[in-house]
Amino acid sequence: MNETTARTELVRLSRSLYERGYSVGSAGNISVAIADGLLITPTNSCLGFLDPARIAKLDRQGRHISGDVPSKEIFLHQAFYETRPQTGAVVHLHSTYATALSCLPETDPQDCIPPLTPYVVMRVGKVPLLPYVRPGDPAMGAMIRELGGARAAVLLANHGPVVTAADLSSAVYAAEELEETAKLLVLLHARQPRLLTTAQVDELHAVFGKS
């Protein structure tokens, strides 16, 4: 994807997320890899009202070269690009239900999105819960690097989800899938939903690959 198209798509998909309530105010940030670096939404910007010309651009070394000041959470984006070479985009939201799960003390830190549907297995995979640090703390990046590229998504405690994929539209769809699964989990809270079996999950991995 060339830079002009990437900027247009970033604006279009960010607006779609905002208009459907996946982000509010200036919450959330999204990045996409391009041939000579990285585009990321500016700090304190609203996903519903982005200007393509003002989207921040960084070079391959992470230096800010044009556009507005990049999101203060650039550290978590860079960590995914560095540890998962297949990453083409990163979506970080403060979506309601995934954030709600991140606040529950009983949420499993090793796998906070259990295999409730085949689609969350196929598009998101296993999601660890990372300990709370303040927004913009470089420690976010360090925690993601410690995963060694093994996970395509994480949930930040008391904060929200971060989802990656090979391209921007796939990352957005995966973030939406995670949020909808989180919604089901919250609705089923205190009940005992039927989860996919290990054999069923293994079959999905064999047919569709791991996230």
C-alpha positions as CSV (number, residue, x, y, z in Angstrom):
1,M,0.0,0.0,0.0
2,N,1.5,3.4,-1.0
3,E,1.6,6.2,1.5
4,T,-1.3,8.2,0.0
5,T,-3.6,5.2,0.0
6,A,-2.5,4.3,3.6
7,R,-3.4,7.7,4.8
8,T,-6.8,7.6,3.2
9,E,-7.5,4.1,4.6
10,L,-6.3,5.1,8.0
11,V,-8.8,8.0,8.1
12,R,-11.6,6.0,6.7
13,L,-11.3,3.0,9.0
14,S,-10.6,5.2,12.1
15,R,-13.8,7.1,11.4
16,S,-15.7,3.9,11.0
17,L,-14.5,2.7,14.4
18,Y,-15.4,6.0,16.0
19,E,-18.8,6.3,14.5
20,R,-19.7,2.8,15.8
21,G,-18.6,3.5,19.3
22,Y,-15.3,1.6,19.4
23,S,-13.5,4.7,20.5
24,V,-14.7,7.9,22.2
25,G,-13.1,11.4,22.5
26,S,-9.4,11.2,21.8
27,A,-9.1,7.6,23.0
28,G,-7.2,5.0,20.9
29,N,-4.5,5.1,18.3
30,I,-3.8,3.3,15.1
31,S,-0.7,2.8,13.0
32,V,0.1,1.3,9.6
33,A,3.5,0.3,8.1
34,I,4.6,1.8,4.8
35,A,7.6,1.2,2.6
36,D,9.8,3.8,4.3
37,G,8.5,3.9,7.8
38,L,5.3,4.1,9.8
39,L,2.1,6.2,9.9
40,I,0.4,6.7,13.3
41,T,-2.5,8.8,14.5
42,P,-1.4,12.0,16.3
43,T,-1.5,12.3,20.1
44,N,-4.8,13.6,21.5
45,S,-6.5,13.2,18.1
46,C,-10.0,11.9,17.7
47,L,-10.3,8.8,15.5
48,G,-13.5,10.3,14.0
49,F,-11.9,13.5,12.7
50,L,-8.5,12.7,11.4
51,D,-6.8,14.9,8.7
52,P,-4.8,12.6,6.4
53,A,-2.1,15.3,5.9
54,R,-1.6,15.7,9.6
55,I,-1.1,12.0,10.4
56,A,2.3,11.5,12.0
57,K,5.0,9.8,9.9
58,L,8.1,8.1,11.4
59,D,11.1,6.6,9.6
60,R,12.3,3.1,10.1
61,Q,14.4,4.2,13.1
62,G,11.3,5.7,14.8
63,R,12.2,9.3,14.2
64,H,9.3,11.7,13.7
65,I,9.7,13.2,10.2
66,S,6.4,14.8,9.4
67,G,2.8,15.5,10.5
68,D,1.6,16.2,14.0
69,V,3.2,14.8,17.1
70,P,2.7,11.0,17.2
71,S,0.6,9.2,19.8
72,K,2.3,9.0,23.2
73,E,1.7,5.2,23.0
74,I,4.0,4.8,20.0
75,F,6.2,2.5,22.2
76,L,3.6,-0.3,22.1
77,H,3.3,0.0,18.3
78,Q,7.0,-0.1,17.7
79,A,7.4,-3.2,19.9
80,F,4.9,-5.1,17.8
81,Y,6.6,-4.1,14.5
82,E,10.0,-5.1,15.9
83,T,9.0,-8.5,17.3
84,R,6.4,-9.6,14.7
85,P,7.8,-8.9,11.2
86,Q,4.5,-9.9,9.7
87,T,2.8,-6.9,11.4
88,G,1.4,-4.4,8.9
89,A,-0.9,-2.5,11.3
90,V,-1.6,-2.0,15.0
91,V,-5.0,-1.0,16.4
92,H,-5.2,0.2,20.1
93,L,-8.7,0.9,21.3
94,H,-10.4,1.7,24.6
95,S,-13.5,-0.3,23.5
96,T,-16.0,-0.8,26.3
97,Y,-16.3,-4.6,26.8
98,A,-12.6,-5.4,26.2
99,T,-11.7,-2.7,28.7
100,A,-14.2,-4.0,31.1
101,L,-12.6,-7.5,30.9
102,S,-9.2,-5.8,31.6
103,C,-10.5,-4.4,34.9
104,L,-11.9,-7.7,36.3
105,P,-9.6,-9.3,38.8
106,E,-10.6,-12.9,37.8
107,T,-9.5,-12.3,34.1
108,D,-6.9,-15.0,33.2
109,P,-3.7,-13.1,32.5
110,Q,-2.4,-15.9,30.3
111,D,-5.6,-16.1,28.1
112,C,-8.1,-13.4,28.8
113,I,-10.2,-14.1,25.7
114,P,-11.2,-17.8,25.9
115,P,-12.2,-19.6,22.7
116,L,-15.9,-18.8,22.8
117,T,-16.3,-18.6,18.9
118,P,-14.2,-19.8,16.0
119,Y,-13.7,-16.3,14.7
120,V,-11.8,-15.0,17.8
121,V,-9.5,-18.0,17.5
122,M,-9.0,-17.4,13.8
123,R,-8.6,-13.6,13.8
124,V,-7.1,-12.8,17.2
125,G,-5.7,-15.9,18.9
126,K,-4.7,-16.2,22.5
127,V,-4.6,-12.8,24.3
128,P,-2.5,-12.3,27.4
129,L,-3.3,-9.6,29.9
130,L,-0.4,-7.2,30.6
131,P,0.1,-5.5,34.0
132,Y,-1.1,-1.9,34.3
133,V,1.3,1.0,33.5
134,R,0.4,4.6,32.8
135,P,-0.5,5.5,29.2
136,G,2.6,6.4,27.3
137,D,5.0,4.6,29.6
138,P,7.8,3.0,27.6
139,A,7.4,0.0,29.8
140,M,4.5,-0.9,27.6
141,G,6.9,-1.6,24.8
142,A,9.2,-3.6,27.0
143,M,6.3,-5.9,28.1
144,I,5.3,-6.5,24.5
145,R,8.9,-7.3,23.5
146,E,9.1,-9.8,26.3
147,L,6.4,-11.8,24.5
148,G,8.9,-12.4,21.7
149,G,6.4,-11.9,18.9
150,A,4.3,-14.9,20.1
151,R,1.0,-13.0,20.3
152,A,-0.9,-10.9,17.8
153,A,-2.9,-9.1,20.5
154,V,-2.8,-8.1,24.1
155,L,-5.1,-6.6,26.7
156,L,-3.6,-3.8,28.8
157,A,-4.9,-4.0,32.4
158,N,-7.4,-1.2,33.2
159,H,-6.7,0.3,29.8
160,G,-7.8,-1.6,26.7
161,P,-6.9,-3.9,23.8
162,V,-4.1,-3.8,21.3
163,V,-4.5,-5.9,18.1
164,T,-2.2,-6.5,15.2
165,A,-2.5,-8.0,11.7
166,A,-0.8,-8.2,8.4
167,D,-2.7,-5.2,7.0
168,L,-4.8,-2.3,8.3
169,S,-8.3,-3.7,7.4
170,S,-7.4,-7.1,8.9
171,A,-6.2,-5.4,12.1
172,V,-9.4,-3.4,12.4
173,Y,-11.6,-6.5,11.8
174,A,-9.6,-8.4,14.4
175,A,-10.1,-5.6,16.9
176,E,-13.8,-5.6,16.2
177,E,-13.9,-9.4,16.7
178,L,-12.1,-9.1,20.0
179,E,-14.5,-6.5,21.2
180,E,-17.6,-8.5,20.2
181,T,-16.2,-11.6,21.9
182,A,-15.5,-9.5,25.1
183,K,-19.1,-8.3,25.0
184,L,-20.3,-12.0,24.9
185,L,-18.0,-12.8,27.8
186,V,-19.3,-9.9,29.9
187,L,-22.9,-10.9,29.0
188,L,-22.2,-14.4,30.1
189,H,-20.3,-13.4,33.2
190,A,-21.0,-15.7,36.2
191,R,-22.4,-18.3,33.9
192,Q,-20.6,-21.3,32.4
193,P,-20.6,-20.9,28.6
194,R,-19.6,-23.8,26.4
195,L,-16.2,-23.1,25.0
196,L,-14.6,-24.7,21.9
197,T,-12.7,-27.8,22.8
198,T,-8.9,-28.1,22.4
199,A,-9.5,-30.4,19.4
200,Q,-11.7,-27.8,17.8
201,V,-9.2,-25.0,18.4
202,D,-6.4,-27.2,17.0
203,E,-8.5,-27.8,13.9
204,L,-8.9,-24.1,13.4
205,H,-5.2,-23.5,13.7
206,A,-4.5,-26.3,11.2
207,V,-6.9,-25.0,8.6
208,F,-6.5,-21.2,9.0
209,G,-3.1,-20.8,10.7
210,K,-2.3,-19.2,14.0
211,S,-2.8,-15.4,14.6
